[in-house]
Amino acid sequence: MPMRYFLVLILLLLKGALPAHAQITPVQPLVRVSFASSDTRFSQDQAPQVPQQNKWEATAWKGEKVQTQLLVWTKRDIGQLRVKISDLTSGKGNRIGADNGKAGFVRYVLTDEFGEGCGHRKTTDFDSSLVADPIDTVTSIAVQKNTLQPVWLSIQVPANTPAGKYKGVVTVQADKPYTLQVALTVQNRVLPPASQWAFDLDLWQHPAAIARVHGVPLWSPEHYRYMQPYYEMLAAAGQKSITTSIIDEPWNHQTYDDFPGLIKWIKQKDGTWTYDYSLFDAYVAFVMRCGIKERINCYTMIPWKLSFPYYDAGSGKDAVLVAKPGSAEYNAFWASMLKDFARHLKQKGWFGITSISMDERPMPDMQAVIELLKSVDPGWKITMAGDYHPEIEPEIFDYSLAVNWTFDAEALKRRKAQEKPSTFYTSCSHALPNAFTFSPPAEQAWLGWYAASKGFTGYLRWAYNSWVQHPAQDSRFRTWPAGDTYQVYPGPMSSIRFEKLKEGIQDFEKIRLLREEFRQKGDQQKLGELDRILAAFELPVLEKKGAAATVQQAKAALNKL
């Protein structure tokens, strides 16, 4: 309390103007700075109801990234808010350089609510609000008075960091400098780089959306230049699969931007077929150079509308075949292409990593397609996302089940022995867990733990970047709950959702490595402890307890193993 206020208070007490027991309410500061949980989306126009935290304590493996939030609540305009993380040093002279710490300013986007989930909707049908999600990596930001500015902080621990306790500071330059403490315990275990993670991450890419938001021609050199950082960011999360469309519009115009085909189908005047793979080849090679190169998933032989565009050289016009799987017309149309496509992929050295992919298609149609594929070339692989069908499961190489399904134990054991990706997915049908812009952030981390608990090898979500019209301002869409169509923002900018998803994938990898270590050592006690930790990751528990508390408790227990 300034001295002049203290003297006035003494005078008032002497004169009897205030009772001796009166409580003096401290003056609230004009700017408040505090650490806070990364599991909460804080409102922009409300003072955060969190205890003052001037110290961030975290535990990490070597090679792991840890993250938290820092909140700046201000009653005055801040012209230039800056945040800087110092070197972290140990008492033994070891150091984690400041360049391993990152600060991003969390921005706000319009969201709605789950409602009925899938189905057409109007923005007036649902309660809408601003919600924290995009993470901007600009070096400074202006903050208006009476607003909250969250800051996303992360520290990437280098893989060669010696184990130990490290300390440093975060300096916030607002109306004046604020200094907060960081205490990081690095454990003597190593998390390998994302390129070596076993987790099967499959977020579907949408190249045309990138061309639209950046205002460049589709497939132009500028388009590829803009695509590169998005695909490298996805590769850094451990993405395994390249999403390719081998026909125009596999999903029947469901998204704001169409999905153009990468292969040109040409019916010659004599009735024979030729196929132009030049765009397919260029695109796949580009994505591989960005670091995503384990699988090529080709959509699709069973589109959401059973129509198949091609160019008719005889008439000089585009044409469309409408045919059902299993029909003579369908089989003739696809058999020619599949035979030639297999030849081309083998020539490129890609056939062994390529699958024909289907998305939530009826089992009779799947059975017809499986029969056709195997008759053309038994080596064809098949990818499917949908409900669990034991009748066709052995034929599916990469099978992703809706989150409410699980593989039966024997099938899962066999699939893992055969190194078949066996994952789960969430969609507009699932209120939770999910990755909408209104979903609790911890639900994204929960996904990695759930995969480990149920024996899944990874997670699929249908859209990495199928952006709405103005994705950085309004995440609502005409058909699904807000944020369903994308996980990152134009820029590229990451998001709270995407960062928490990567956190859960790291946890999956740590669990996998610990399990391997305990099995090699024959440590049944610790294997049992690991199983008890994972037992909490059940859908009914999530509905009752929530993701944040479950994940936090599990992380604390995992760090003790």
Disulfide bonds with the S-S distance in Angstrom:
Cys118-Cys428 1.94
